[in-house]
Structure formats: C-alpha cells, structure tokens
Amino acid sequence: MSGFDTAAVHAAACEPPCNEPAAAPIYAAAGWTFRSLDEVDAVYEGRAHGTVYGGSGGPNHELLENLLASLHDAQACVVTGSGMSALAVTLLALGSARSRVVASHDVYGNTTRLLGDLERFGVRVEHGDLVDRSSVESLLAQPAQFVIVETISNPRLRVADVAWLAQRAHACGAWLVVDNTMATPYHCRPLALGADLVVESLTKFIGGHHDVVCGAVAGSQKLVEPIRVLAGRLGVVGSPFEAWLAARSCSTLGLRLGRSSKGALEIARWLQGRREVHKVHYPGLEPARDAASQTLSNGFGSVVSFELAPERAAVNRFLAALRHLTLVLSFGGVATTLSHPATSSHRALTQQQRQALGIHDGFLRLSVGIEEPEDVIADLERGLAALA
Ligand SMILES: Cc1ncc(COP(=O)(O)O)c(C=O)c1O
C-alpha cells in the first residue's frame, strides 16, 4: 500500500468513459504526460495530435481556433489572451524595426498607444482617415508593411471599404490587418474581401456576456504560423477556461447579433428624432448606409454612438436617471450598456487628439443588447428627460 501523500497525488486517475460528453470538457492542464520519447518527438513535429505545454495552448484553444477559422473561412487562427495581445503579437511576429505602419486615425485608443510604443523601436507609424479615398491614396503613395483599420471604427462607427483598402494596401506592398471586433464574422468576413489578417477581441460581442477576456487572429497558414509560434513563446495564449467560454458563446453569436443589430437600427432612428441628441452615429442610417452595405452584411452592428451637449454634469444627470442601462467601459454584452469614450476607451489620448476625433464630454456609445428595443428606448427617454 502506498503512503498517504503518494495516494493523494496519484489516486485521482479517471477511467476514460465509453461515450463523449455533449459539451466540450475544459482541459486545465499546464503539463501533459507522454508515454515515450518517440511520442514527444511526434507531438513536437506534428506527426501525432497532442499538447506539448499549456503555456502555448491546448485543446480548448484548438477548438476555438478551428471554430473561428471556419467562421472566417480562414486557413489558420491563433487564440490569445486578449484582443490587444492578438494585435501586438501579430505586429511583433511579422514586423521589423524598419516597418512603416499606416493606421486609421480613429482606431481604439489602446491600439493608438500600442503603435506609439512600437515607435520606440524604430517602427514608423502614420495615422490618417482610411475611410476617405484621397487620404488613403496619399498615405499609401509610399511603401508600407501594415495597413491597420477597424471594420467599424470605435466609437465613431465609420465603416471601412475593406475590399478597396485591400487592393490599395497590396499595391504598396502592405498587409491589410482588419480589427473586426465591432462587426464580428456575423457582419463581416474581411478575409473574403481581400484582407490578409483579421484580429478579433473576443472580449466583446463574440464572448457576449462580459465574462471573458480573449482575442484571436486569423488568416493564411503562412502568416498565422509565425504569430502562433511567438504567442506560444511569450505564453500570451490565455487560459483554457476563457477559450472554452468564448467557444461556447460562438454558438449563439448569430442569434444575439441578429436581434441586437435590429434593435440598434430601431434605437438609432429613435435617437435621431430627439431634440436633446445633437448627432447620431450608426452605419445603418443615411447617408452612411449604402457605403456600409459594401462591407457589412446581416445588418449594421449593435453599437450606436450619439452626442449630447458637451457638458459632463448633464451626462451625469442623464446616467443617474436610467433604470436598466448601466455605464460599462466595454461593449458587446447581452445587456444594453453605455460608455463614455472621453473618460474610458479614449482616455489615454491627448485632449487635442480627442478633439480631432470629435470625442467630447457629451459623446456616448451605446452597446445594444438583446432586450426588447422599446424598453431600451423607454430608459433612454428617462435619461433625456433629466436633461430638461
Ligand atoms: C475595436 C477594439 N479592438 C480591440 C480591443 C481590445 O480588446 P481586449 O480588451 O480584448 O484586449 C478593443 C477593446 O475595447 C476594441 O474596442
């Protein structure tokens, strides 16, 4: 009979069941066992299907990667611990100190900051309006290595013409990297439009419940493999539980976004008719709608931005009057939430940068969930009444 501690360590083996669980198990192991050195070689060399080490991903990552690759019709996909790490590893794996990066001027605030960090290593970054064709032509008159754009920009919700940008990027020798977080593959599959890589923050609509922080990048085998190697080396692949949650959420993505994007259009139209609202940003409204339809399908997304008078105290009164909607500094959950880009996603920018983007104290971003739109409208009505 073994000692107490030996029994406590070794007696926990579970007999493999004769049938399969209907839900994917969570493989929480960092270390994996091997029966021989030959098996170690076979797994390392890809001749046998197995996991080397949890730090570079395991079966839950693989399941999510296969799922996202199929939703994007991509050859390959790598899951990382966040949307930002997906973008950072992409640039580190494929770029060099001599890279010239052309990025949209209204990308997520932390993306702007990340590109600023890369400038310390010699990378040249230029921001411009990648929705405006003449601005793209002048930015891409010189060679570049990466063009970075968001399908639907955050928070001004301008839609990039991904197919045209891909042609222009390729003509100057650049890869087009599309951050598709706002659109998700439900509304846009950038690779099918000619983009080289698609980055997703799964923390938002794909996770869908404010309980996951995760990211991914998908594209050709050739581009994704070096990104996979670096993500594994750095150990930024995120936990199996997060990958499991994100994969579980993918199955309801179409149901959730089908409903919330319809609600978003209804709410955007209602906001347009309110005198307290100075401007509504939504790709499904005229005049943006026709151009947005070139890139988006199944609707125009579930985020609506709107501008009140630029007064912080009035925004606080508006927020205090709401019954259901809460101020959440993220987006993409099943509940409708509001955020205030000037104090959150774009806080890291200078006042001047925010001003150039039109992000002032009265600018609000509404992430529409799956509630009945009339209830969301009733709550917004309560908020707007507090401005009188
Ligand atoms: C458009 C966009 N891309 C990327 C990110 C970063 O995602 P994560 O928080 O998963 O790193 C965000 C976060 O808000 C975002 O809005």
The ligand as an SDF file (V2000), in Angstrom:
LIG
                    3D

 16 16  0  0  0  0  0  0  0  0999 V2000
  -12.0530   47.7650  -31.5550 C   0  0  0  0  0  0  0  0  0  0  0  0
  -11.2910   47.1460  -30.4260 C   0  0  0  0  0  0  0  0  0  0  0  0
  -10.2410   46.3720  -30.6930 N   0  0  0  0  0  0  0  0  0  0  0  0
   -9.5230   45.7930  -29.7140 C   0  0  0  0  0  0  0  0  0  0  0  0
   -9.8570   45.9730  -28.3910 C   0  0  0  0  0  0  0  0  0  0  0  0
   -9.0240   45.3270  -27.3280 C   0  0  0  0  0  0  0  0  0  0  0  0
   -9.6220   44.1880  -26.8620 O   0  0  0  0  0  0  0  0  0  0  0  0
   -9.1970   43.4720  -25.4870 P   0  0  0  0  0  0  0  0  0  0  0  0
   -9.8000   44.2880  -24.3900 O   0  0  0  0  0  0  0  0  0  0  0  0
   -9.7490   42.0980  -25.6200 O   0  0  0  0  0  0  0  0  0  0  0  0
   -7.7110   43.4940  -25.4300 O   0  0  0  0  0  0  0  0  0  0  0  0
  -10.9500   46.7640  -28.0630 C   0  0  0  0  0  0  0  0  0  0  0  0
  -11.3130   46.9690  -26.6590 C   0  0  0  0  0  0  0  0  0  0  0  0
  -12.1780   47.7560  -26.3270 O   0  0  0  0  0  0  0  0  0  0  0  0
  -11.6860   47.3720  -29.1010 C   0  0  0  0  0  0  0  0  0  0  0  0
  -12.7300   48.1730  -28.8460 O   0  0  0  0  0  0  0  0  0  0  0  0
  1  2  1  0
  2  3  1  0
  2 15  2  0
  3  4  2  0
  4  5  1  0
  5  6  1  0
  5 12  2  0
  6  7  1  0
  7  8  1  0
  8  9  2  0
  8 10  1  0
  8 11  1  0
 12 13  1  0
 12 15  1  0
 13 14  2  0
 15 16  1  0
M  END
$$$$
